[in-house]
Amino acid sequence: MKKIYLLLLLAIYCTACSDKSEDPIIIIDPAEEPLIKAAHFYFIDQSHYRVEYKYNSADLLEKEIHLKENGEPLTATTYKYDNYRLVEQQMGVDPEIAGFNYQYRGDTLIFAEYRDFAAKPQHFTRTFSYPGDHVVRIVEKDMLTKNEQHIYLYTENGNVVRTKILDPFTDRVKEETEFEYDERPNPYFALTGKAGLPMFRSQRNVTVMRTLFRNGESVNSEIRYAYDYEGPWPVRKYQLLANNKKLLEQEYFYQ
């Protein structure tokens, strides 16, 4: 589960574009951005679950409702803001069960805390620092086991191009991942923030997620993605399998 929450965290900064892309950069007028109202997320057998998105008066994401294929509710996530800054992310039907809280210095994210009071409790914190113009350092501490790990995000123009997870005692790389993106806009980008404030989604659509190290060993494995577009906006996302065979992963529905 913490791996999932780490990916949620990385989405804060994953706004990179691949230098190798031959597509023209598409600049979108914010007033022309459509709101994504729902999405279908597909499993390998092509069954799916549905997520519906609800917004507040500022067009910021207020609630995600997860539904089974037959429409039966699964769970929900709610979001709360302070002056356009995301400060709470509560997961589950009961808001006391699990969620993140975020703290800022001005508009700079400096601290996040996650608590989960389910059958197998989790409680960890992440402290953010910015040691260089293109580096974000995150110290993650498990408050139950007292274990700690250090996460580094390497950015270009404020966008993540590489992540590393280091052993806090030896500084050895435990996991390292590269990201490549196309030049088309991700409809999730501005759902939980405004321009100039921390974003909790990627700006572009990821095309390659390449794992270089895992558990301290070189693996050099990658997952590749492709999209169908209507205009600049994606309407379907696929994982590319062997021989470029496409496996449908997501459909997007707009207001």
N, C-alpha and C positions, 0 to 999 in steps of 0.2 A: 504493500500500500504506500509506503514512503517513497518508492520509486515514482508512483503516480503523482504524489504531491510535489516531488522534485521537478517533474516535467511541468506541472502547473506553475511552479516558481520560475522556471526558466522562460516560460512564456512571457513573463514580465519584460524581458529584455530581448527576446528573439525577434529582431526586426531587420535581420541582415538580408542582403541580396547577393546572389552569386555573380562574381566578376565575369564568369564564363557565359552568362546568358546572352543570347543574340536578340532577344525580344526588346522592343523599345520600352523605355520607362514610361509608365502611364501615370500622369498626374491627375488626381481626382479632386474636384471642388467638393469640400466637405458638405455643402448644401445638397449635392447630388448623390451622396452616399445612400444606398438603400439600407433599410434595417432588415436584418435577417429575422424572420418570424418563427422558423422551425428548421430542423435538420433531422434526417434519418441517418443513423450510424449502423453499418452493416457488419455482421459477423461473417466468418469464412463460409458458412452454409447459406449465406445471403438472407437469413432472417435478420430483423433489425429492431432497434428501439428508437423512439421518437423523442426529441427534445424540443420544447416550445419555449420561446423567449418573450419576456414581458419587460416593458420599459417604463421609466418614470418620465416626468414632464420635460426633463433635460435630455431625453433620448439616451440615458445611461441604463445599462442592463440592471434590472431590479430583481428578476427571478428567472431561474431555469427550472422547468418542470419536465422530469423524465417519465416517459410512458412506455409501457410494453407495446408490442406490435398490435395488440387488440385494444389499446387505449387505456388499459388499467394502469393507474399511477404506480410508479416505482419509488421515486424520491424527488426532492427539490433542493435547490440551492438559492439562497437569497443574498443580496448585496446591499450594503449601506455605505453612504458617502458623506464626506465633510468637505464642502467647497470643491466638489468634483474629484476629491481624492478618495479612493476606495479604502475604507477603514475596517469593514467587517465582511467576512464571507462565511456564511453559515450553511452547513451541509446537512441534509436530512430533513425529515418532516418535523422533528423536534429540534428547535434551534439550540437547545442546551446540549445536544449530543456531540456535535463536532463542528469545528470551524477555525478559520484564521482571523487574527486581528493584526492590523498594520499600523505602524507608527512612522511619522515623518519629522524631518527637520526642515521647515519650509515646505518645499515640494519634493524633497529628496527622501526616498524610502531608507530608513535606518534600522527597522526592526520588524520582525514578524513572529507571531506565536501561533502554534497549532495545538489544539486540545481535542481529544477524542475519548469520550466516556463510554464507548461501546464495551462489549464483552472482553475485548483485548485492548485496554486503554493505550493511547499514545499521547505524548506531550513533548513537543520539541520547540526550540526557538531558533531563529536565524537572525544574526546580526550582520548588517551590511556596512561595508566601508569601501572607499574609492581611492586606492593607493596611486592610481595613475589616470591619465586622460582616457585610457582605453581598457581599463581593468576594473572589474567589480569583484570584491572579495566578500565571501559569505561564510561565516562561522556558524555551523549548524550543531546544536547541542541537544542530545536526548536527555530530557530532564528526569527520566525514570532510571536509565542505565548509567547516566553521566558520560556516555560515549560522545565523541566529538569528531566532526569531519570538516574539512575546509574545501570550499567550492570556489573556483575562479571562473569568471565569465570574461572572455576577451572580445572586445568590440571594435568595430570600424564605423566611424560616424555615428556612434551611439548604438550600433546594432551588433548583436552577438554573432560571431563567426566560429567560435570554438568554446567548449566548456571543459574544465578539468576538475576532478575530485581527487584531493590529495590526502594521504595519511597525515594526521596532525603531528605525529611524533617524528616521522622519517622524511616527510615531504615527498615520498614516492607517489607517483601517479597511480591511483586505483582505477580511474575510469577517465577516458578522454573521448570527446565527441565533436565532430565537425558538422556544420549545417550549410546547405546551399538552398537558394530560393529563386523563384522566377521574378519577373518584374511587374507582376500584376497584384492588385490590392487584395488583402485578406479582409473579408467582411466582418470578422470578429475584432479587428484591431482596436477600434475606438469605443467598444461597447462598455468598458469599465474605466474610462479616463478620457481626458481631453488633450489636445495638442499642447506640448510643453510640460505635461504631468506624466508620472510613471504610467506606462501602458502594461496591461496584463495579458496582451495577446501579441502575436507577431504582425508586422506591417505587411509583409509579403507572404506568399504561399510556399511552404517548404517543398522542395523537390528531391532533396537527398539528406538523409540523416546517417552519417558515417561514424561508426564506433571504431576508434583506433586502439584503445586499450580497455580491457575489462578485467577486474580482479588482479590488476598489475601485470597482465599478460597481453601481448600484441594479438589483436584479433582481426582488425581491418575488415569488418563486415559493414554492409550498408543496406538501407531500405530506401527505395526510390518511389517517387510519387508522380502522378500525372493528373491533369484536370481537364474537364470540359468547361468552356466559358460561353456566356451570353454577354456580348460586349466585354467589358473588363472584368466582370464578376464571375467567380466559379459557380457552377451549378452541380457538378459531380466531381468527386475526388476518388482516385484509384491508387492502389498499390501495384507497382509494376513487378510482375513475377518473371520467371525465366522466359526467354524469347519474347519479352515485352508483352506478355499476356497480362490483361488488366483484371484486377479484382476490385469490385466496387466497395468503397469504404464509407462514403458519405454523399448524401444529396443535400443541397441547400435550397431553401424556399424563402422568398423575400416578400416584404409588405408592398 
